[in-house]
Amino acid sequence: MSKRTLTALLLIAPFPLQAAEEGTAEALYQTHCLACHGDEVYTRADRMVTSRDGLERQVRRCELALGLKWFEEEITDMADYLNRTYYRFEP
């Protein structure tokens, strides 16, 4: 394999992984989050989550309350998904 080919593979490798993570988070969202509430909790004027850290804490509270036993990565991916989709907090 040429150095050029290897460089090209390294540059594109993260994109399928990111798409897979987003797909997993979206599937978890569709299955678990929407089973309890609609997306109005993310878009209402008096929403409780006001920061990226607060968003991850809320995802953890929901995961614990529902007894989902998600992996740490799933919690982070869900918070990232919600942030990209609704909140848009700075990293």
Secondary structure, DSSP 8 states (H G I E B T S, - for coil): --HHHHHHHHHHTHHHHHHHHHHHHHHHIIIIIHHH--THHHHSTT-S--SHHHHHHHHHHHHHHHT----HHHHHHHHHHHIIIII----
